[in-house]
Amino acid sequence: MSTFTIEGGCKLKGELEPQGAKNEALQIICATLLTDQDVFINNLPEISDVLKLIEILRSMGVQVDRVQKGIYRFNAENVNIDFMKTAEYAKKASSLRGSIMVIGPLLARFGKGLIPQPGGDKIGRRRVDTHFIGLQKLGATFKFDTDKQWYSVSASKLKGSYMLLDEASVTGTANILMAAVLAEGTTTIYNAACEPYLQQLSKMLVSMGAKISGIGSNLLTIEGVNSLKGCAHNILPDMIEVGSFIGLAAMTDSDLTIKNAGVEHLGIIPNSFRQLGIKMDQKGDDLLISGNRHYEIDTYIDGSIMTISDAPWPGLTPDLLSVFLVVATQAKGSVLVHQKMFESRLFFVDKLIDMGAQIILCDPHRATVIGLDRKHSLRGTKMSSPDIRAGIALLIAAMSAKGKSTIENIEQIDRGYESIDLRLNMLGAKISRG
């Protein structure tokens, strides 16, 4: 298990450019299975989750070439479906939650798909019913082996259908959408997720010859086609990394410029940070964060404590609530952080309390943060990263703290942030990997 050792209290200065969006990349890679022609993907983040998914496709027989850093060519002309029955596939696919999105494309193109119980962050219940209920609506037969924890779907021919998703699942919508583009007839998906990741996937599929309307809304209509062609696709900047950098700059009172931030795709993320009192300016597609020695949390009109909560897009992404919570610890004022989606995601706050933060964990979904207004610095400590987003939040806390901190299990951070220690050290951080 690798560790970060962090010397806290260092101000950073300079420019950072976000990597390609992790969540988009996982969907786009799976979509390459829908065609036997070349697909070029640009701005692909070379993080462990992405590289694991690429390795799964390679093992299936997909030809994958790294043209240069961040640019890859995929060709799925010769896919070995029988690989899904092997122990090697079971081991690789079960270690990565994003692997579940191979099911839709494989079902649509080859008539069947297998997947073991997917892994991923331990942040609470992450059910997959939405995926398989949607595929069944398209005519697939679903089986679940309770002993081996294997899911399987099969269909001789998928047919378009009306469906109302029981939750606006991002990966569930992606899986169903990728299956529907090759189904016979029209598919209508209500309560579809509409995050930028889904918009990008939809645009990529359209460039491959799919017929999709309603992109960017919660109602998608898909006219099935017989086959898809190759394409070239450019991945957006990672909005979660952009938000993490905003929080980092505020907590460490640093002067940072986030270059090519993809501002038009950030939704309410910048304004949500402004509600915490964070100052930032926009210049073109760059965000400039500075002058945040003291920042004060807004209140509602009647003076009551503000709530920061996650919601389906265009609401605030749940992936950034850990960062918001950490940033609030050094603000002036109080805020209630409400994590609606996952019941275990706030459990990392005990580590922040050990560092001197004033936080009341109300229940598994809610925490009240009483800001210290920098009157008391957080203190360095030893901790472990429970998941990707809590990991980056703990790193931000450690960088702002007084003294030395150690973070174990940083493989979790590496799953979502490429070479984060090297990139921050170039701006004045003191992070060593051990």
Summary of the structure (lengths in Angstrom):
residues: 434
radius of gyration: 21.9
end to end distance: 8.8
largest distance: 66.1
contacts: 1577
relative contact order: 0.15
helix: 34%
strand: 26%
